[in-house]
Amino acid sequence: MGPVYRTLASYEPLIYIALAIGGMFAFRRMWRSWREWRDSVYGLEREFALRRLGQATAAAFLILALVFVEFFVATFIAPSLPASDILATPTLDLLLTPPATLSPAEATQAALSPVTQPVPSGMSGCVPDKIMITSPKPGVEVNGTVTITGTADTTNFGFYKYEVAPMGTQSWATIAAKRERVKNAELGEWNTVSLTNGYYFLRLVITDNVGTSLDPCVVAVRVANQ
């Protein structure tokens, strides 16, 4: 159900527009059916008008219920989806031809002198006392359940969420979202057990009370589960 929830959240404005158009037609039909039932004289005519009125009313209430469902999913369910629900495992293309082939001498040299990937460090977008991740520190190794601490306390604060994405991608997955301000305290927890070992970006995003997302605080960490 995770992909369905994310789709509903992504297309929230278009869904509201479609439901509004459907609601207009449903209420218009309900109004016309009510007028027909009110003005009808014969019993059979009133019965048909009443049946049409009931169908139009049911359609209007169904559209209203769908509006509430969309609001609940986009506001509460989608932001709280776990990271493992959105991170996809890359698919290996078996038909892809390597761009180049090493010679035997180059392959031997590469095997004897492996290249070590540097550990990323530093952070970006973080502002002390406003939006900051103080733990985990940039570049550290994490595993299991990680406690994230920091600050989420800005002007016109609405809510905050923290997200993760594999390094080199924009596949951001929301870990959790909360509506309380936090000042140099625990922001939440991050369960890394289901993630593949490697480098990830962890970011803190604050949205103000009018729905505008501020510049996120981003740190790089390495997941190293046993």
C-alpha positions in Angstrom: 0.0 0.0 0.0 3.0 2.3 0.4 3.2 3.2 -3.4 -0.5 3.9 -3.4 -0.3 6.3 -0.4 2.7 8.1 -2.0 0.8 8.5 -5.3 -2.2 9.9 -3.5 0.0 12.4 -1.6 2.0 13.4 -4.8 -1.1 14.2 -6.8 -3.1 15.7 -3.9 -4.0 19.0 -5.8 -5.2 17.2 -8.9 -7.2 14.8 -6.9 -8.9 17.6 -5.0 -9.7 19.3 -8.4 -11.2 16.1 -9.8 -13.3 15.5 -6.7 -14.5 19.1 -6.7 -15.7 18.8 -10.3 -17.4 15.5 -9.5 -19.0 17.1 -6.4 -20.4 20.0 -8.4 -22.1 17.5 -10.8 -23.4 15.4 -7.9 -24.9 18.3 -6.0 -26.3 19.7 -9.2 -28.0 16.4 -9.9 -29.2 16.2 -6.3 -30.7 19.7 -6.6 -32.5 18.9 -9.8 -33.8 15.6 -8.4 -35.1 17.4 -5.3 -37.0 19.9 -7.5 -38.5 17.2 -9.6 -39.6 15.3 -6.5 -41.1 18.6 -5.0 -43.0 19.5 -8.2 -44.1 16.0 -9.1 -47.9 15.3 -8.8 -48.4 11.6 -9.6 -47.2 8.8 -7.2 -45.1 7.0 -9.8 -43.5 10.2 -10.9 -42.6 11.1 -7.3 -41.2 7.6 -6.7 -38.8 7.9 -9.7 -37.8 11.4 -8.6 -37.2 10.2 -5.0 -35.0 7.3 -6.3 -32.9 9.7 -8.4 -32.6 12.0 -5.4 -31.3 9.1 -3.3 -28.7 8.1 -5.9 -27.5 11.7 -6.3 -27.3 12.1 -2.5 -25.3 8.9 -2.2 -22.9 10.1 -4.9 -22.4 13.4 -3.1 -21.6 11.8 0.2 -19.2 9.4 -1.5 -17.3 12.2 -3.0 -17.2 14.0 0.4 -15.9 10.8 2.0 -13.1 10.6 -0.7 -12.1 14.1 0.1 -11.6 13.3 3.8 -9.7 10.1 2.9 -7.4 12.0 0.6 -6.7 14.6 3.2 -6.0 11.9 5.9 -3.6 10.0 3.6 -1.7 13.0 2.4 -1.5 14.7 5.8 -0.9 11.8 8.2 -0.2 8.5 6.5 2.2 9.4 3.7 4.6 11.5 5.8 4.9 8.7 8.3 5.8 5.9 5.8 9.1 4.1 6.8 12.2 4.6 4.7 12.3 0.9 3.7 8.8 1.3 2.1 10.1 3.7 -0.5 13.7 2.8 -1.1 13.9 0.5 -4.2 16.6 -2.1 -4.8 18.4 -1.1 -8.0 17.9 -3.6 -10.9 21.0 -4.9 -12.6 20.9 -4.6 -16.4 22.4 -7.8 -17.7 22.3 -6.6 -21.3 24.4 -3.5 -20.6 27.9 -3.8 -22.2 30.8 -2.3 -20.1 32.2 0.8 -21.7 35.8 -0.4 -21.4 37.7 -3.6 -20.6 40.9 -3.6 -18.5 43.9 -5.3 -19.9 45.4 -8.2 -17.8 48.2 -6.0 -16.5 45.7 -3.2 -15.5 43.4 -5.7 -13.9 46.3 -7.1 -11.8 47.4 -3.7 -10.8 43.8 -2.7 -9.8 43.5 -5.9 -7.7 46.8 -5.2 -5.9 46.0 -1.5 -5.3 42.2 -1.3 -4.6 40.7 2.2 -4.4 39.2 3.1 -1.1 36.1 5.3 -1.2 36.5 8.3 1.0 34.1 8.8 3.8 31.9 11.9 3.1 31.9 14.6 5.8 30.3 18.0 6.4 26.7 19.2 6.3 24.7 21.7 4.4 21.7 23.9 5.0 21.9 23.6 8.8 21.4 26.7 11.0 22.2 26.5 14.7 19.2 27.0 17.0 16.8 26.8 14.0 17.3 23.7 11.9 20.1 21.4 12.9 21.0 17.7 13.2 23.5 17.2 16.0 23.5 13.4 16.0 24.4 11.4 14.0 27.5 13.4 13.1 28.4 13.8 9.5 30.5 10.9 8.1 29.9 8.5 11.0 28.9 4.9 10.7 25.4 4.0 11.9 23.5 0.7 12.4 20.4 -0.7 14.0 18.1 1.9 15.4 19.6 5.4 15.4 18.4 8.2 17.7 18.4 11.5 15.8 18.8 14.6 17.9 18.9 18.3 16.9 16.7 21.4 16.6 13.6 22.1 14.7 12.4 25.6 15.8 11.8 28.3 13.2 9.5 31.2 12.8 5.9 30.2 11.7 6.8 26.6 12.5 4.3 24.1 11.1 5.8 20.6 11.3 9.1 18.9 10.6 10.1 15.6 9.0 13.3 13.7 8.5 14.2 11.8 5.4 16.9 9.6 3.9 18.1 8.9 0.4 21.0 6.8 -1.0 23.9 9.0 -1.9 23.9 10.1 -5.5 20.1 9.9 -5.8 17.0 12.0 -5.2 14.9 9.1 -3.9 14.0 10.8 -0.6 12.0 8.6 1.8 10.2 10.1 4.8 11.1 8.3 8.0 8.8 10.2 10.3 7.1 13.6 10.7 6.1 15.5 13.9 4.3 18.7 14.7 6.1 19.7 18.0 9.0 22.1 18.1 12.3 20.6 19.2 15.2 22.5 20.8 18.5 20.5 21.2 16.6 17.3 21.9 15.5 14.1 20.3 13.9 14.5 16.9 13.0 10.8 16.5 14.4 7.4 15.6 15.7 5.9 12.4 15.6 2.1 11.9 18.4 1.2 9.4 18.1 -2.6 9.6 16.3 -3.0 6.3 18.7 -0.7 4.4 21.6 -1.9 2.3 25.0 -1.0 3.6 26.4 2.2 2.0 26.4 5.9 2.1 23.2 7.9 2.7 22.0 11.5 3.1 19.9 12.2 6.1 18.0 15.5 6.0 15.7 17.5 8.3 12.9 19.4 6.6 10.8 22.1 8.2 7.5 23.2 6.7 5.9 26.5 8.0 2.3 27.0 8.9 1.4 28.1 5.3 2.9 24.9 3.7 6.2 26.3 2.5 9.2 23.9 3.0 12.4 25.7 4.2 15.9 24.8 3.1 16.7 21.4 4.7 19.6 20.4 6.9 21.5 17.6 5.3 24.2 15.3 6.7 26.0 12.3 5.1 26.3 9.1 7.1 27.3 5.5 6.3 25.0 2.6 7.1 27.0 -0.4 8.3 24.8 -3.2 9.6 26.3 -6.5 10.5 
